[in-house]
Amino acid sequence: METILRPLIVVGGSVLLTLVIGWATDLLLRKADGRHPETPLWDLLRQARVPYQIVLCAGLLRGSYVEAEVFPEHQTGVGRTLTLALIGSVAWLVIRIAAAVVETSYARYAHAHAERAPARVRRVRTQVSLIMRVVSAVVGVIAVASMLLTFPAMRAAGASLLASAGIIGIVAGVAAQSTLGNLFAGFQIAFGDMVRMGDTVVVDEEWGTVEEITLTYLTVRTWDERRITMPVSYFTSKPFENWSRGSPQMTGTVYWHLDHTAPLEPMRERLRDILRECPAWDGRSYNLTVTDTTPTTMEVRALVTAKDADDIWTVRVTVREEMIRWLADEHPYALPRVNTADAALRPPRDGVPHARRSPDGEPRRFPGRPTKSL
């Protein structure tokens, strides 16, 4: 009977104690979240209850499994398995706690500076994301190393591994040269403020928004919902356009090719009316001027402003469409036309068209064709 009760008491007690402690901790975090709804820390910590309970259960079982006298012939293997589970769950819990603290700090900073400095908020967001990836990688490496050191054979091999670390480092550096380059480029982007998540960029003649930045690659979401994945070293070695650098405000242009008789002053008034009815216009400025002429048309340019790249696109297409519609309805003569008449053709003289006369004024004689006497 004792052989059955002892394992049940030890294992069942550890599991029951884990559930009770986890429930009590979750209850305290829930109350703290209710008292302080302005900070997401407590709710984020509640999301770490799974690794927290695994840490409790693995720790309790690791300390009491000897008393259970379960599989005594495999005592070493059971103990090592529980140790590995404990190390892995602790690493998981540390990453979750670090993420909760970092996300809370960023949320407070973004709430305080979102309206005054949106570019700085995006910069901090980029840095926070990369820092969390580095922290996760470091904790993961330490956890794996700790697991390996639980095996006696790995401890004995430690000295030889350290002795050959220099040669291995050189070989790894040569083999992973591009990877290391991207890694350092990721740190340069994070702390050099060249590009941030949410920035509007133009790379390889593709316009889009930076959606994700990692230590090795960067993802740009284009206007048609495509994703362009590029190595971060591209942004440290090649030129690119960043429309969100400094201030997201932008100035756009709209061009028309119109007839020389187009009414410029009414067009300026119509441009003002169109912009006033367009919610995407930020109200800063606008202008309409003639920038070029050809023998048949003139080029008219309108300058408009907006608060960011998305709105400037909306303003441009709205102005272009509404102005063409207004010209077609109110001033159709202003639209470009193709003149099919021969401007150099002079009136006929003596009933003979100019094209049928020779340079000296005499009627042309076409071989094989009868010529009408004049």
Phi, psi and chi 1 to 4 in degrees:
 res  aa     phi    psi   chi1   chi2   chi3   chi4
   1 MET       -  -38.4 -170.1   65.8  178.2      -
   2 GLU   -66.0  -32.7 -176.1  179.9   -3.4      -
   3 THR   -66.8  -20.0   57.2      -      -      -
   4 ILE   -94.8  -40.6  -61.0  176.7      -      -
   5 LEU   -69.9  -38.2  -69.9  177.5      -      -
   6 ARG   -61.0  -50.4 -176.2 -175.6  -67.5  -89.9
   7 PRO   -62.3  -38.4  -21.6   33.0      -      -
   8 LEU   -64.1  -40.8  -71.1  177.2      -      -
   9 ILE   -67.9  -44.5  -67.8  174.3      -      -
  10 VAL   -68.8  -53.4  173.9      -      -      -
  11 VAL   -70.3  -47.6  177.9      -      -      -
  12 GLY   -63.4  -39.1      -      -      -      -
  13 GLY   -64.5  -39.4      -      -      -      -
  14 SER   -63.7  -44.3  -60.5      -      -      -
  15 VAL   -66.8  -42.8  174.0      -      -      -
  16 LEU   -64.9  -42.7 -178.7   61.3      -      -
  17 LEU   -63.8  -36.8 -172.3   58.7      -      -
  18 THR   -62.8  -44.8  -62.5      -      -      -
  19 LEU   -65.1  -39.8  -65.2  176.1      -      -
  20 VAL   -66.4  -47.3  171.2      -      -      -
  21 ILE   -64.3  -41.0  -64.0  176.1      -      -
  22 GLY   -64.0  -40.9      -      -      -      -
  23 TRP   -65.3  -42.2  173.5   80.4      -      -
  24 ALA   -64.6  -41.5      -      -      -      -
  25 THR   -65.7  -41.9  -55.8      -      -      -
  26 ASP   -64.4  -36.5 -174.9   70.3      -      -
  27 LEU   -65.3  -42.2 -179.3   61.6      -      -
  28 LEU   -64.5  -41.8  -67.1  175.8      -      -
  29 LEU   -66.6  -35.3  -67.9  175.9      -      -
  30 ARG   -66.0  -41.1 -169.2 -176.4  -52.4  167.9
  31 LYS   -66.2  -41.1  -69.7 -177.0  177.4 -179.8
  32 ALA   -63.6  -37.6      -      -      -      -
  33 ASP   -66.6  -36.3 -174.0   37.5      -      -
  34 GLY   -68.8  -33.3      -      -      -      -
  35 ARG   -79.0  -27.3  -66.9  177.7 -179.4  176.8
  36 HIS  -127.1   71.4  -56.3  -78.9      -      -
  37 PRO   -71.7  -12.4   26.5  -33.3      -      -
  38 GLU   -74.6  -16.8   71.9  -78.8   -3.3      -
  39 THR  -117.4  136.6  174.1      -      -      -
  40 PRO   -86.8    8.1   31.4  -33.9      -      -
  41 LEU   -60.2  -49.0  175.5   61.7      -      -
  42 TRP   -67.6  -37.0  -49.1  111.9      -      -
  43 ASP   -68.4  -37.3 -175.4   62.0      -      -
  44 LEU   -67.7  -37.1  -68.1  173.4      -      -
  45 LEU   -66.7  -33.1  -70.9  177.1      -      -
  46 ARG   -62.8  -30.1  -73.4 -173.3   61.2 -156.8
  47 GLN   -69.8  -10.8  -61.8  177.8    8.5      -
  48 ALA   -95.5   15.8      -      -      -      -
  49 ARG   -69.2  -28.4   57.5 -178.3  176.2  -88.1
  50 VAL   -65.6  -55.3  174.1      -      -      -
  51 PRO   -63.1  -30.3   20.8  -32.4      -      -
  52 TYR   -64.0  -44.1  175.1   65.6      -      -
  53 GLN   -69.3  -34.4  -68.6  177.8   -9.2      -
  54 ILE   -66.2  -39.4  -65.0  177.2      -      -
  55 VAL   -61.6  -44.6  168.5      -      -      -
  56 LEU   -62.2  -48.0  -70.4  176.2      -      -
  57 CYS   -65.8  -45.0 -173.1      -      -      -
  58 ALA   -64.5  -39.1      -      -      -      -
  59 GLY   -66.1  -43.3      -      -      -      -
  60 LEU   -66.1  -43.3  -69.0  173.8      -      -
  61 LEU   -67.3  -36.4  -69.8  176.0      -      -
  62 ARG   -64.7  -32.6 -177.8   64.1 -178.8   84.6
  63 GLY   -86.5  -16.3      -      -      -      -
  64 SER  -124.4   -0.3   61.5      -      -      -
  65 TYR   -67.7  -23.3   82.9   97.5      -      -
  66 VAL   -64.3  -38.2  178.1      -      -      -
  67 GLU   -70.2  -20.6  -58.1  -62.5  -28.6      -
  68 ALA   -74.2  -24.4      -      -      -      -
  69 GLU    55.4   44.7  -62.3 -179.3    0.0      -
  70 VAL  -100.9  128.7  179.1      -      -      -
  71 PHE    47.9   63.0  -54.9  113.2      -      -
  72 PRO   -61.2  -28.3   21.7  -31.7      -      -
  73 GLU   -73.0  -17.4   65.7  -83.3    7.3      -
  74 HIS  -113.7   32.1  -58.4  -70.9      -      -
  75 GLN   -62.4  -41.4 -175.1  175.2   -0.9      -
  76 THR   -65.5  -43.7  -57.8      -      -      -
  77 GLY   -65.9  -40.9      -      -      -      -
  78 VAL   -65.0  -43.2  172.9      -      -      -
  79 GLY   -62.2  -40.8      -      -      -      -
  80 ARG   -68.2  -38.0 -175.2  165.2  -62.9  151.3
  81 THR   -62.8  -43.7  -58.1      -      -      -
  82 LEU   -65.1  -35.7  -68.1  174.7      -      -
  83 THR   -64.8  -43.3  -58.5      -      -      -
  84 LEU   -62.7  -42.5  -65.5  177.7      -      -
  85 ALA   -63.5  -38.8      -      -      -      -
  86 LEU   -65.1  -44.3 -179.6   61.1      -      -
  87 ILE   -63.7  -45.1  -65.9  173.9      -      -
  88 GLY   -64.3  -41.4      -      -      -      -
  89 SER   -69.4  -34.7   58.1      -      -      -
  90 VAL   -64.3  -42.7  167.2      -      -      -
  91 ALA   -61.6  -42.9      -      -      -      -
  92 TRP   -61.2  -43.0 -173.4    8.0      -      -
  93 LEU   -66.6  -40.2 -179.3   61.6      -      -
  94 VAL   -62.9  -42.0  169.2      -      -      -
  95 ILE   -64.1  -41.5  -67.3  174.5      -      -
  96 ARG   -65.3  -42.2  -77.0  -65.0 -174.7   88.5
  97 ILE   -65.9  -43.7  -66.4  176.0      -      -
  98 ALA   -61.5  -41.1      -      -      -      -
  99 ALA   -64.5  -38.7      -      -      -      -
 100 ALA   -64.3  -43.8      -      -      -      -
 101 VAL   -65.3  -43.9  173.6      -      -      -
 102 VAL   -67.1  -43.7  170.5      -      -      -
 103 GLU   -64.2  -36.6  -73.9  -67.6  -26.0      -
 104 THR   -65.4  -43.9  -58.3      -      -      -
 105 SER   -62.3  -42.3  -57.6      -      -      -
 106 TYR   -66.5  -38.6  167.4   74.9      -      -
 107 ALA   -62.6  -41.5      -      -      -      -
 108 ARG   -64.5  -42.9  -69.3  179.3  177.6  177.2
 109 TYR   -65.5  -43.5 -177.3   86.7      -      -
 110 ALA   -64.9  -38.3      -      -      -      -
 111 HIS   -65.0  -33.0 -179.7   71.9      -      -
 112 ALA   -83.0  -25.2      -      -      -      -
 113 HIS  -123.2    9.5  -60.1   82.0      -      -
 114 ALA   -62.6  -39.6      -      -      -      -
 115 GLU   -85.6  -34.2  -63.9 -177.6   -2.3      -
 116 ARG   -83.6  -37.3  -67.9 -178.6  -62.5  173.6
 117 ALA  -141.0   73.1      -      -      -      -
 118 PRO   -64.2  -32.4   21.9  -32.3      -      -
 119 ALA   -65.5  -38.8      -      -      -      -
 120 ARG   -67.1  -34.9 -173.1 -179.5  -59.3  176.7
 121 VAL   -64.2  -42.9  171.7      -      -      -
 122 ARG   -64.3  -35.4  -67.8 -162.2  -57.8  -89.0
 123 ARG   -64.5  -45.6  173.5 -173.8  176.9 -175.6
 124 VAL   -63.9  -37.8  173.5      -      -      -
 125 ARG   -61.9  -42.1 -179.3   59.7 -177.6  173.9
 126 THR   -62.1  -45.8  -57.6      -      -      -
 127 GLN   -64.0  -40.9  -64.5  174.8   -8.5      -
 128 VAL   -63.2  -42.2  164.0      -      -      -
 129 SER   -63.1  -44.9  -60.5      -      -      -
 130 LEU   -68.8  -37.0  -66.3  178.4      -      -
 131 ILE   -63.5  -41.7  -71.4  174.5      -      -
 132 MET   -64.8  -36.2  -85.0  -52.2  -54.0      -
 133 ARG   -65.9  -39.1  -66.1 -179.5 -175.5  -86.3
 134 VAL   -65.9  -44.4  172.7      -      -      -
 135 VAL   -60.9  -44.1  170.2      -      -      -
 136 SER   -61.9  -41.9  -59.6      -      -      -
 137 ALA   -65.4  -42.9      -      -      -      -
 138 VAL   -64.3  -46.2  170.6      -      -      -
 139 VAL   -63.1  -40.4  172.8      -      -      -
 140 GLY   -62.9  -42.7      -      -      -      -
 141 VAL   -64.3  -43.3  169.5      -      -      -
 142 ILE   -62.7  -40.9  -65.9  175.8      -      -
 143 ALA   -63.9  -44.1      -      -      -      -
 144 VAL   -64.2  -41.4  172.1      -      -      -
 145 ALA   -63.2  -40.4      -      -      -      -
 146 SER   -63.8  -40.2  -58.2      -      -      -
 147 MET   -62.6  -42.2  -69.4  178.7 -179.8      -
 148 LEU   -66.7  -33.7  -67.0  177.1      -      -
 149 LEU   -72.0  -12.0  -69.9  177.1      -      -
 150 THR   -72.3  -15.2   58.9      -      -      -
 151 PHE   -92.5  127.0  -62.4   90.9      -      -
 152 PRO   -56.9  -36.4  -23.5   33.3      -      -
 153 ALA   -62.6  -34.9      -      -      -      -
 154 MET   -71.1  -33.7  -64.3  -57.4  -61.5      -
 155 ARG   -64.7  -41.1  -61.7  175.8 -169.3  170.8
 156 ALA   -66.4  -32.4      -      -      -      -
 157 ALA   -82.6   -4.6      -      -      -      -
 158 GLY   -61.5  -42.3      -      -      -      -
 159 ALA   -63.7  -44.4      -      -      -      -
 160 SER   -66.9  -34.7   59.3      -      -      -
 161 LEU   -65.2  -40.6  -70.8  175.1      -      -
 162 LEU   -67.3  -36.1  -69.6  176.2      -      -
 163 ALA   -65.5  -35.3      -      -      -      -
 164 SER   -96.0    9.3   59.4      -      -      -
 165 ALA   -64.2  -34.4      -      -      -      -
 166 GLY   -63.5  -47.4      -      -      -      -
 167 ILE   -65.7  -42.3  -60.2  176.6      -      -
 168 ILE   -62.8  -39.3  -65.4  175.9      -      -
 169 GLY   -63.4  -40.3      -      -      -      -
 170 ILE   -65.5  -45.2  -65.7  175.0      -      -
 171 VAL   -63.0  -43.7  173.8      -      -      -
 172 ALA   -65.3  -37.1      -      -      -      -
 173 GLY   -64.8  -40.0      -      -      -      -
 174 VAL   -69.7  -41.0  173.8      -      -      -
 175 ALA   -70.4  -34.1      -      -      -      -
 176 ALA  -111.4   39.6      -      -      -      -
 177 GLN   -62.7  -45.8 -176.5  176.9    2.8      -
 178 SER   -66.6  -37.6   60.2      -      -      -
 179 THR   -64.7  -44.1  -57.3      -      -      -
 180 LEU   -65.0  -36.2  -67.8  176.4      -      -
 181 GLY   -62.1  -43.2      -      -      -      -
 182 ASN   -65.1  -35.4  -75.0  -31.5      -      -
 183 LEU   -62.7  -48.7 -177.6   64.7      -      -
 184 PHE   -69.8  -30.9  -71.4  110.3      -      -
 185 ALA   -65.4  -35.0      -      -      -      -
 186 GLY   -62.5  -42.4      -      -      -      -
 187 PHE   -65.2  -37.8  -78.0  107.0      -      -
 188 GLN   -64.8  -38.8 -173.6  175.3   -6.2      -
 189 ILE   -67.8  -41.1  -74.2  177.7      -      -
 190 ALA   -64.1  -42.2      -      -      -      -
 191 PHE  -108.5   -3.5  -62.7   97.4      -      -
 192 GLY   -94.2   -8.4      -      -      -      -
 193 ASP    60.3   36.1 -162.2   24.6      -      -
 194 MET   -81.1  -43.2  -66.5 -171.6  -58.6      -
 195 VAL  -147.2  143.6   60.7      -      -      -
 196 ARG  -131.8  160.7  -59.7  149.3  -60.5 -164.7
 197 MET   -63.8  133.2  -73.5 -166.6  -62.4      -
 198 GLY    94.7   -8.6      -      -      -      -
 199 ASP   -71.4  147.7  -79.4    2.4      -      -
 200 THR   -94.4  119.1  -57.9      -      -      -
 201 VAL  -128.5  161.2  -63.4      -      -      -
 202 VAL  -125.8  113.0  178.1      -      -      -
 203 VAL  -128.0  130.9  -70.5      -      -      -
 204 ASP    52.2   42.1  -73.7  -15.9      -      -
 205 GLU    62.3   22.8  -61.0 -177.6   -3.7      -
 206 GLU  -114.1  128.1  -67.7  -76.3   -7.2      -
 207 TRP   -98.2  131.8  173.5   86.6      -      -
 208 GLY  -169.2 -173.9      -      -      -      -
 209 THR  -117.9  136.3  -55.7      -      -      -
 210 VAL   -68.2  118.1  177.7      -      -      -
 211 GLU  -101.5  -33.6 -172.6  176.5   54.6      -
 212 GLU  -151.0  139.9 -177.2 -177.9    6.6      -
 213 ILE  -130.4  123.3  -60.3  176.8      -      -
 214 THR  -117.8 -174.2   68.0      -      -      -
 215 LEU   -74.0  -15.6  -69.1  176.3      -      -
 216 THR  -124.0  -26.4   55.7      -      -      -
 217 TYR  -142.1  165.5   67.2   88.8      -      -
 218 LEU  -135.2  137.1 -175.4  147.3      -      -
 219 THR  -111.6  129.2  -57.9      -      -      -
 220 VAL  -113.5  125.1  177.0      -      -      -
 221 ARG   -94.4  116.6  177.4  172.8   54.4   85.2
 222 THR   -78.6  172.3   61.4      -      -      -
 223 TRP   -66.0  -24.4   62.6  -87.4      -      -
 224 ASP   -99.7   26.0   54.5   -5.0      -      -
 225 GLU    70.2   16.9  -58.3  -61.7  -28.2      -
 226 ARG   -84.1  159.8  -69.8 -179.5  -68.1  117.4
 227 ARG  -118.1  124.9  -60.0  -49.9 -166.6  -91.4
 228 ILE  -108.9  117.9  -59.1  176.8      -      -
 229 THR  -102.3  124.6  -59.1      -      -      -
 230 MET  -132.3  148.2  -48.1 -179.0   70.6      -
 231 PRO   -67.0  144.3   23.2  -32.8      -      -
 232 VAL   -66.4  -21.1  -67.3      -      -      -
 233 SER   -65.2  -20.6   57.9      -      -      -
 234 TYR   -60.3  -39.6  175.7   92.5      -      -
 235 PHE   -79.5   -8.5  -65.8   87.4      -      -
 236 THR  -105.2   -6.1   58.9      -      -      -
 237 SER  -122.3  -16.0   59.0      -      -      -
 238 LYS  -129.2  150.8  -63.7 -177.9  179.8 -179.9
 239 PRO   -73.4  146.5   25.0  -32.6      -      -
 240 PHE  -150.5  161.1   64.5   95.9      -      -
 241 GLU   -95.8  129.9  -63.8 -177.9   29.9      -
 242 ASN  -120.3  102.4 -171.8  -15.7      -      -
 243 TRP   -76.1  -12.5  -67.0   -1.8      -      -
 244 SER  -100.5    4.8  -56.8      -      -      -
 245 ARG   -68.2  128.5  177.4   79.1  174.6 -176.5
 246 GLY    79.4  -86.9      -      -      -      -
 247 SER  -125.9  138.6  172.8      -      -      -
 248 PRO   -75.5   -7.8   27.8  -33.7      -      -
 249 GLN   -63.4  141.1  -64.6  177.2  -19.1      -
 250 MET  -136.8  156.5  -62.9 -165.5   65.9      -
 251 THR  -117.8  128.9  -60.8      -      -      -
 252 GLY  -117.0  162.7      -      -      -      -
 253 THR  -122.8  148.3   57.8      -      -      -
 254 VAL  -132.3  129.6 -178.4      -      -      -
 255 TYR  -115.3  143.9  -71.7   94.7      -      -
 256 TRP  -132.7  145.1  -61.1  -81.6      -      -
 257 HIS  -108.5  109.4  -67.4  -84.3      -      -
 258 LEU  -123.0  169.1  -55.3  175.9      -      -
 259 ASP   -70.9  156.1 -169.6   80.9      -      -
 260 HIS   -64.2  -17.9  -67.1   95.8      -      -
 261 THR   -90.5    9.1   59.0      -      -      -
 262 ALA   -61.5  137.0      -      -      -      -
 263 PRO   -79.6  105.0   28.9  -32.7      -      -
 264 LEU   -72.6  -45.1  -64.4  179.6      -      -
 265 GLU   -63.5  -46.6  -73.2  -58.1  -34.4      -
 266 PRO   -60.9  -31.6  -26.7   36.0      -      -
 267 MET   -66.9  -38.1  -73.8 -177.4   64.4      -
 268 ARG   -64.7  -40.5  -67.0 -173.2  178.3   98.8
 269 GLU   -66.7  -38.9  -63.8  176.8    0.7      -
 270 ARG   -67.4  -37.5  179.7   56.5 -176.2  164.6
 271 LEU   -60.9  -42.1  174.8   62.7      -      -
 272 ARG   -61.5  -42.3  178.6 -166.2   59.8 -162.5
 273 ASP   -67.0  -38.7  -63.2  -22.2      -      -
 274 ILE   -63.7  -43.3  -66.0  172.7      -      -
 275 LEU   -68.0  -36.1  -67.6  176.0      -      -
 276 ARG   -64.5  -28.5  -73.6  178.0  177.0  176.7
 277 GLU   -91.4   -1.3  -63.0  174.9   -2.0      -
 278 CYS   -99.7  114.6 -178.7      -      -      -
 279 PRO   -65.9  -21.7  -18.1   30.6      -      -
 280 ALA   -78.0  -16.7      -      -      -      -
 281 TRP   -74.0  133.0 -177.9   52.2      -      -
 282 ASP   -87.6   -2.9   61.7   -2.7      -      -
 283 GLY    79.8    8.0      -      -      -      -
 284 ARG   -72.6  -54.7  -76.8 -169.5  -65.5  135.7
 285 SER  -164.5  165.9   62.9      -      -      -
 286 TYR  -159.2  162.1   69.4   93.9      -      -
 287 ASN  -163.1  153.2 -169.3   11.5      -      -
 288 LEU  -141.6  120.9 -170.9  143.2      -      -
 289 THR  -141.5  162.6   55.0      -      -      -
 290 VAL   -91.9  120.1  177.1      -      -      -
 291 THR  -105.2  -16.5   55.5      -      -      -
 292 ASP  -164.1  159.7 -163.2    5.9      -      -
 293 THR  -137.0  153.3   59.4      -      -      -
 294 THR  -129.5  172.0   66.8      -      -      -
 295 PRO   -59.0  -21.8  -26.9   35.4      -      -
 296 THR  -116.6  -22.7   56.9      -      -      -
 297 THR  -140.6  171.3   61.9      -      -      -
 298 MET  -128.6  149.3   64.1  177.4  178.1      -
 299 GLU   -96.9  122.7 -177.2 -176.4   74.2      -
 300 VAL  -111.6  129.9  179.6      -      -      -
 301 ARG  -118.5  134.6 -176.5 -163.9   67.3 -175.7
 302 ALA  -112.4  133.4      -      -      -      -
 303 LEU  -104.1  129.9  -68.5 -179.7      -      -
 304 VAL  -133.7  160.2  -67.1      -      -      -
 305 THR  -127.0  158.1   59.2      -      -      -
 306 ALA  -157.0  167.7      -      -      -      -
 307 LYS   -80.0  -19.9   63.8 -179.3 -179.8   63.7
 308 ASP  -157.8 -178.6   54.8   30.1      -      -
 309 ALA   -66.9  -37.8      -      -      -      -
 310 ASP   -64.0  -43.8  -68.7  -24.4      -      -
 311 ASP   -70.5  -33.6  -77.0   -5.0      -      -
 312 ILE   -66.9  -32.8 -161.8   63.3      -      -
 313 TRP   -65.4  -43.1  172.1  -98.7      -      -
 314 THR   -63.0  -42.2  -56.7      -      -      -
 315 VAL   -64.3  -43.8  174.0      -      -      -
 316 ARG   -62.4  -48.8  -69.6  175.6   62.6 -167.0
 317 VAL   -67.8  -33.1  -63.3      -      -      -
 318 THR   -66.8  -46.2  -58.1      -      -      -
 319 VAL   -63.8  -43.1  168.2      -      -      -
 320 ARG   -62.3  -46.2 -175.2 -177.9  -64.8  111.8
 321 GLU   -68.0  -47.0  178.0 -178.6  -11.7      -
 322 GLU   -67.3  -36.5  -66.6  -64.7  -29.1      -
 323 MET   -69.0  -41.8 -173.3   65.3   73.8      -
 324 ILE   -64.3  -40.6  -68.3  177.2      -      -
 325 ARG   -64.0  -41.9 -179.2 -179.2  -60.0  156.2
 326 TRP   -66.2  -41.3  176.7   77.0      -      -
 327 LEU   -64.9  -40.6  -71.8  173.5      -      -
 328 ALA   -65.6  -32.8      -      -      -      -
 329 ASP   -84.7  -42.1  -66.8  -19.7      -      -
 330 GLU  -100.2  -34.1  -56.9  -66.5  -25.5      -
 331 HIS  -137.2   67.3  -55.5  -82.5      -      -
 332 PRO   -63.6  -25.1   22.5  -32.7      -      -
 333 TYR   -66.1  -19.3   61.7   88.4      -      -
 334 ALA   -78.2  -16.0      -      -      -      -
 335 LEU   -75.0  148.2  -62.7  176.4      -      -
 336 PRO   -63.1  141.6   20.7  -31.9      -      -
 337 ARG  -128.7  153.9  -66.8  167.1  -68.2  177.8
 338 VAL  -104.8  118.5  177.6      -      -      -
 339 ASN   -86.1  114.2 -167.6   -6.9      -      -
 340 THR   -91.3   -4.5   57.8      -      -      -
 341 ALA   -83.5  150.7      -      -      -      -
 342 ASP   -85.6  108.4 -171.4   -4.5      -      -
 343 ALA   -69.7  -23.7      -      -      -      -
 344 ALA   -88.7   -1.2      -      -      -      -
 345 LEU   -77.4  118.2 -176.2   61.3      -      -
 346 ARG   -87.1  157.3  -66.9 -165.2  -62.4  -91.4
 347 PRO   -58.7  147.4  -21.1   32.6      -      -
 348 PRO   -65.6  149.3   23.4  -32.3      -      -
 349 ARG  -120.7  129.1 -175.1  178.5   59.3 -175.8
 350 ASP    58.8   30.1  -60.3  -27.6      -      -
 351 GLY    81.2   -0.3      -      -      -      -
 352 VAL  -109.5  120.0  179.0      -      -      -
 353 PRO   -58.4  153.2  -20.3   31.3      -      -
 354 HIS   -61.2  -31.0  176.6   74.6      -      -
 355 ALA   -69.7  -18.8      -      -      -      -
 356 ARG  -100.3    9.5  -65.1 -176.0   58.7 -178.0
 357 ARG  -104.8  149.3  -69.7 -175.0  178.0  -87.4
 358 SER   -80.2  167.7   60.9      -      -      -
 359 PRO   -58.2  -27.7  -26.4   35.4      -      -
 360 ASP   -85.8    5.1   56.8   -3.1      -      -
 361 GLY    95.3   -8.7      -      -      -      -
 362 GLU   -82.1  152.6  -64.3  -65.4  -33.2      -
 363 PRO   -61.0  139.6  -20.9   32.7      -      -
 364 ARG   -71.7  147.3  -68.9 -179.0 -176.6  -88.2
 365 ARG  -111.5  113.9  -56.7  -70.8  179.7  177.0
 366 PHE   -95.6  123.1  -65.1   94.9      -      -
 367 PRO   -61.2  137.6  -21.2   31.4      -      -
 368 GLY    79.7   -0.6      -      -      -      -
 369 ARG  -122.7  132.5  -65.4  176.7   58.6 -174.9
 370 PRO   -67.6  140.6   23.7  -33.3      -      -
 371 THR  -105.8  127.8  -57.6      -      -      -
 372 LYS   -73.1  128.0 -178.1  179.6  179.6  179.8
 373 SER   -69.9  139.8   59.2      -      -      -
 374 LEU   -96.0      -  -58.2  177.6      -      -
